């Protein structure tokens, strides 16, 4: 379901934000907003329309900066249609697959940049962004912006992960709380030892369901790829297709063995879904959890005595510590005749004054300057996240077959944590990905 919002309605919508911002629009509301947007084309301005993710979340932070942009323009007006994530992906395929001219721009989940490029949905923006401008973004986001040597979509925001902990459980076990200093980050080996000790102290007979270590996204590529990456292993070959020799590399084997050992020893708990992990943490049942910056809201709301630290490294691989990252990018439709106007707005929302929407939304910025500002600020959670985004973040694989790749990798981690033979599970994953990728190789 989409939520259509004319930018001239922003002030009214913001006044109602606390009532209806998080709810999907009804069909009537959508139709009324669409009619209003159509009427406003009579202002004489050229309307450029953005198909955007984040329905129910981004309106309050993104709409005001778009309104400011529109107020500064004599000839252009940006209109946004917000979609929830799954609806966005399906509607992109419907609209852009049919070469529709309904949208001039689209927000792109970072690993889908290559896919939308290969399908001909978006156009290169090298002629609009100079090399110096591109280099203002953090390196991991630059990587995700390219496919086939072309700058295809500009990063709008970023994300990062922290190691969250339950301070009460650690202190009850007589353990020192981890440092927030990235230079003093713990090793995974230390975290396992501490988690096991705290778990045994709090729940010696296992009757209380206390978990030592949990990953918020227990079997999702976004978070789990950081484990093999932290052993120096790539997620995919440089060509964006090769997985044989990658998934069965030494780094991947070590990562999967480590992950499986957490469940085999009982430090991590099987049978808990990605949707449930954060709830267990905020209810006081998890010693350590790898999670995103938004974890703080649930922890504060639950009254948890929480703490946070940089993500761990593996001993012997101190210089290879990797953290998960992900971003939304914005690209120009291949079917618009307003590319110049689109590019001007995209530069405003990613590198210009409009980039301030990240601060309002609580996002990790996608620019080096934005990261530096956050690191120097007074929010320690965001400071760690921003540091990781600039220094340790590894983007998800750049491949036109990312959707298929992700599905298989998710299953691989699920199988491994449930006790599957690692070599057999990896061979099956390689075979499945190779089959899925065949259509992209002609």
Residue, then its C-alpha position, 0 to 999 in steps of 0.5 A: x500500500x502506498x501513501x501519496x503525499x503532496x509536498x504542499x500538504x506537508x505542514x498539515x501532515x506534520x500537524x497530524x504526524x503523532x496521530x497517523x504517521x505510522x499507519x498505512x494510508x487508506x485507499x480514500x486518503x491515497x486517492x485524495x492525496x493523488x488528486x491534490x497532487x494533480x491539482x498542484x501541477x497547475x502552479x506552472x512548476x514541473x513536477x518530479x515524482x519520487x517513489x520512496x520507501x519508509x512509509x510510516x517512518x520517513x515522512x516526519x523527517x524527510x517531508x520538511x527538507x523536501x518542502x524547503x527544497x520546493x520553496x527554493x525552486x521557481x520551476x520544480x516541485x518534488x512530490x513523494x509517494x511513500x511505500x512500505x518496503x515489500x510494496x515498494x519492491x513489488x511496485x518498482x517491478x510493476x512500474x519500471x518493468x513496464x517502462x512507466x513514466x509515472x515516476x522520475x526517481x526511486x529509492x533503492x535498497x543498496x544491494x539492489x542498485x546492481x539489479x535495477x541497473x541490469x534491468x534498465x530501471x535507472x540511469x548512470x549519474x556520472x555526468x551529474x556527480x563529479x569525482x570530488x562529490x562522490x568521494x564525499x560519501x563514506x567508502x562503503x556507500x560508494x562501493x554500493x553506488x556502482x555497477x559496471x563501473x558507473x555511478x548509478x545511485x547516490x546514498x541517502x543514509x546509512x546504518x550500523x551495528x553495535x554490541x549491546x549488553x545487559x549491565x545487570x547480568x554482567x555485573x552480577x557475574x562480577x564482570x567488567x563492563x565493555x568499553x565504548x572505545x573502538x580501540x578497546x573493543x572486545x574479541x569474540x573469544x572474550x565475548x563468548x567467555x563473558x556471555x557464558x559466565x554471565x549466563x551460568x551465574x544468572x541461570x545455572x540450571x537453564x530454567x530461566x531461558x537466559x541467552x548468552x549471545x544473540x544476533x538480532x538478525x539471526x539468519x539474515x545476510x545483512x547482519x551475518x555476512x559480517x562474520x566471514x568478512x571479519x575473517x577477511x573473506x569476501x561475500x562474493x567474487x569481484x565479478x559479482x557472480x562467483x561463489x565457488x571458492x568464496x563460500x567454501x573459503x577458509x574464512x567462511x568455514x571459520x565463521x560458520x564453525x564459530x556461529x554453529x558453536x554458539x548454538x552447540x554449546x548453548x550460549x545462543x538459543x535455537x528456535x528464536x526468530x529474528x522478529x523475537x530477538x530484540x524483545x528477549x533482549x529488552x526483557x532482560x533475557x540476553x547478555x549480549x546482542x548484536x543489534x542496530x542503533x534503534x535498539x536503544x529505544x526498546x531498551x529505554x522503554x523497557x527500563x533495561x540497564x543496558x550498555x553498548x560497545x563496538x562490535x567484536x573482532x576475532x583474535x588474530x584478525x584484529x585489523x579485519x573487524x567488519x561490521x554490517x552496514x546498509x543504506x538507501x540510495x536514490x536513482x533517476x528513472x530510465x524513463x523520465x525526461x526530467x533527469x536534470x531536475x532529478x539530479x539537482x534534487x538528488x544532490x540536494x538530498x544527499x550532499x546538500x542542505x537536505x542531507x539534514x533529514x538524517x539527523x532528524x530521522x536518527x540515521x547514520x549519515x552517508x557522508x564523511x562530513x556527516x559522520x565526523x559531525x556525529x562522532x564529535x557529537x554528544x550521542x555516544x550510540x550514534x558516535x560508535x555507529x558513525x565510527x563503524x560506518x566509516x572505518x569497519x563497515x562492509x557493504x553487502x555484495x554488489x550483484x544483479x542477483x542479490x535477491x537470489x543470493x540473499x535468499x540462499x545465504x539466509x537459508x545457509x545460516x539458518x541451516x548451520x545454526x540448526x546443526x547442519x553439516x557445514x560442508x554439505x550446507x555450503x555446497x548446496x548453497x553454492x549450487x543454488x546460487x550458481x543456478x539462480x545466477x545463470x539467467x544473468x550470464x546470458 
